[in-house]
Amino acid sequence: MTVAKAPRAALAAMQVIGARLRGRPALVGANLFVTQRCNLRCIYCSSPLRRTPELTTAQWTGIIGELAGLGCRRLTFLGGEPLLRADLAELIASARSHGMSTVVTSNGLLVPHRIDSLREVDTLVLSLDAPGPANDDVRGKGVFAAVESAIEAARVHHLPVKLNAVLSAVTAPHLDELLAFTERHDLCLTINIMRSGAPDLWNDAAKVKDDDEAIGRLCGRLAEVARTNPRLLFSPQTYRYAASWGDYGRDRLEADQIPPEDPRRRDGPTCHAGRAYISIDADGAVFPCTMTFQRIVGGNAATGGVAAAWRALHDHPCVACYSPCMVEQNFLHSLHPPVLAHFARRHFLRFA
């Protein structure tokens, strides 16, 4: 961790702990979907099909300023493909001017051509589901080679990189190859599981979703890998919980859909989306997280302000999901000791 990152990470950690001890919401992070446009058509993503209107540069910088005023410490810029926005460097600079850490999640195609826009980013996350043809079967021809080029360009410019994979029936058989790829390139990795319960969000994901038993076994194996492989960032506890979900056609559950004694609710972390972190769509609509896009809306950050939308989401009804990225965040914000310990060992020094 650089000297600049260390105080930001420490402040964010203290903010999470303080909020948890006081029992009050504290906005630590936000996902900014600055565009839903994309130069790919991945089989499991509906982003470019939505044709969501986009906020202006001035509107986004205003939102970033308000997020900073609310205490937000970490911004992730996503899409679509965020590098399709010509003003991305300006938005990143705005966040940095407020002392925020910044992450950009990209498919990699434009990284070598727009590397100057990423110079101030703390971490570049590249999407890669498998090395070679299996990745391109779900994401598009030539994408694996483009990700390799993006990794090389980032390394030349000393830009920290990690990978994020979404495993499906097509890519899960190549898990060992993916882990070997991260070892060869000295990269860390987060692994998510194909979501298919909402076609308007996940497009044709159901076509490449594995059967429930196979997904459960995959999550169980990931739990074992996470225990011993330092490249895998999510904790064994997160994957063990995901392995117990059962019906992977259901992305998430609300309070009236699942009783308190159900293990998926009883044994999982408290949902902190809408309290500790939020997602803002390209048109300014504010949701608790990506799993609730267009389903649980707090308001619009551009027209009604971030604060009002965030406060409207504090008591949203979603109580459980199996998405590893959400489960891991919620375990961390719940101060779950084994997950916190794993985070400190695997993740904190590189990416906090």
Salt bridges, closest charged atoms under 4 A:
GLU54 OE2 - ARG37 NE 2.60
GLU54 OE1 - ARG85 NH1 3.47
ASP87 OD2 - ARG85 NH2 2.72
ASP116 OD1 - ARG119 NH2 2.83
ASP122 OD1 - ARG8 NH2 2.81
ASP122 OD2 - ARG96 NH1 3.90
ASP176 OD1 - ARG221 NH2 2.42
GLU177 OE2 - HIS174 ND1 2.86
GLU183 OE1 - ARG231 NE 3.13
ASP186 OD1 - ARG231 NH1 2.76
ASP186 OD1 - ARG350 NH2 3.47
ASP200 OD1 - ARG295 NH2 2.63
ASP204 OD2 - LYS207 NZ 3.88
ASP212 OD1 - LYS209 NZ 2.93
GLU224 OE1 - ARG227 NH2 3.05
GLU254 OE2 - ARG252 NH1 3.02
ASP262 OD2 - ARG264 NH2 3.15
ASP267 OD1 - ARG266 NE 2.87
